[in-house]
Amino acid sequence: MRVLIVDDERTIRETLKEILEEEGYEVFTEEVGSRVLERVMELRPDLIILDLFLPGISGMEVLRRLNEEGLTERIPVVIVSGHGTVETAVKAMKLKAYDFIEKPIKYDKFLSAVEGALKKRVEREEIKGIVKLAQLPLRKAKDEFEKAYITEVLKRFNGDLKKAAAFMEIDISNLYRKLNKYGLNQ
């Protein structure tokens, strides 16, 4: 998962980057609000960590622009601020921020917000997938679902066909037929 951290304080950027990289995330940083939209289009992050007080364009203005572009629908934004008020937090949430964390940032609260935001993003993508399937004729939707299901089960069992077939409760010859049908030949 790719995370873009936007904060004008170098120590905060580096600390948050280090925390997230230790958790296995690919992390990018930005310090200027006016470059955020460009970086988002370039990097396609899965999550944005956004400070409110930035040089040039404020974090709230960046959030407003992300929202206007429809990007907050796909990319959750976690706001971090050392000068937050209830009014500011409410305004950020109305602009579709996922969460609002006050500085100094508490490690557990930060990781919890990151994990929650990314989980919500995955759930949104799954819902979009279901909606996409619902727009297909039933037989085509069933085939698309079955192909995705088999692919995921095979990943789960590292390509072990016997274990995958047992898990799916089908015989292995049936699994071979399905692999051929969907072009998933091993």
ZIHUHU-V984733 format. One record per residue. N is the residue number from 1. BURIAL is 1 if it has 16 or more other ideal C-beta (glycine too) atoms within 10 Angstrom, else 0. D_FIRST is the distance of its C-alpha to the first C-alpha in Angstrom with 1 decimal. Layout:
n: {N,N}
burial: {BURIAL,BURIAL}
d_first: {D_FIRST,D_FIRST}
//
This chain:
n: {1,2,3,4,5,6,7,8,9,10,11,12,13,14,15,16,17,18,19,20,21,22,23,24,25,26,27,28,29,30,31,32,33,34,35,36,37,38,39,40,41,42,43,44,45,46,47,48,49,50,51,52,53,54,55,56,57,58,59,60,61,62,63,64,65,66,67,68,69,70,71,72,73,74,75,76,77,78,79,80,81,82,83,84,85,86,87,88,89,90,91,92,93,94,95,96,97,98,99,100,101,102,103,104,105,106,107,108,109,110,111,112,113,114,115,116,117,118,119,120,121,122,123,124,125,126,127,128,129,130,131,132,133,134,135,136,137,138,139,140,141,142,143,144,145,146,147,148,149,150,151,152,153,154,155,156,157,158,159,160,161,162,163,164,165,166,167,168,169,170,171,172,173,174,175,176,177,178,179,180,181,182,183,184,185,186}
burial: {0,0,1,1,1,1,1,1,1,0,0,1,1,0,1,1,1,0,1,1,0,0,0,0,1,0,1,1,1,1,1,0,1,0,1,1,0,0,1,1,0,0,0,0,1,1,1,1,1,1,1,1,1,1,0,0,1,0,1,1,1,1,1,1,1,1,1,0,0,0,1,1,0,1,1,1,1,1,1,1,1,0,0,1,0,0,0,1,1,0,1,1,0,0,1,1,1,1,1,1,1,0,1,0,1,0,0,0,0,1,0,0,1,1,0,0,1,1,0,0,1,0,0,0,0,0,0,0,0,0,0,0,0,0,0,0,0,0,0,0,0,0,0,0,0,0,1,0,0,1,0,0,0,1,0,0,0,0,0,0,0,0,0,1,1,0,0,1,0,0,0,0,0,0,1,0,0,1,1,0,0,0,0,0,0,0}
d_first: {0.0,3.8,6.6,10.2,13.0,16.4,19.3,22.7,23.2,22.2,22.4,20.1,17.4,17.8,18.0,14.9,13.0,14.6,13.9,10.1,10.3,12.7,10.3,8.1,5.4,6.1,8.5,11.1,14.3,17.1,20.5,22.4,22.1,23.7,20.9,18.0,18.5,18.9,15.7,13.8,15.6,15.0,11.2,10.1,7.5,6.0,8.1,11.2,13.2,16.7,20.0,23.1,25.5,24.6,27.1,28.2,26.4,25.6,22.3,24.1,25.1,21.6,20.5,23.6,22.8,19.3,21.0,23.8,21.5,20.0,16.5,16.4,16.8,13.4,11.5,12.3,14.0,15.0,18.3,19.6,23.3,26.2,28.7,27.6,30.2,30.2,31.1,28.2,25.7,27.5,27.3,23.5,23.1,25.4,23.2,20.4,18.5,16.7,18.2,20.5,20.6,23.7,24.0,24.7,21.3,21.6,19.0,19.0,19.0,16.1,13.8,15.3,14.6,10.9,10.8,13.3,11.7,8.5,11.1,13.3,10.9,10.7,14.5,15.2,13.8,15.9,18.9,18.7,18.9,21.9,23.5,23.1,24.8,27.5,28.5,29.4,32.8,32.6,33.1,30.3,27.9,28.9,28.4,24.9,24.0,25.7,24.0,20.5,21.9,23.4,20.3,18.2,21.3,21.7,18.2,19.0,22.2,21.1,23.4,26.4,28.5,31.0,28.6,26.7,30.1,31.3,28.3,28.8,32.5,33.7,35.7,34.2,36.4,35.0,31.4,32.6,34.0,30.8,28.9,31.5,31.6,27.9,27.7,25.6,28.1,27.1}
//
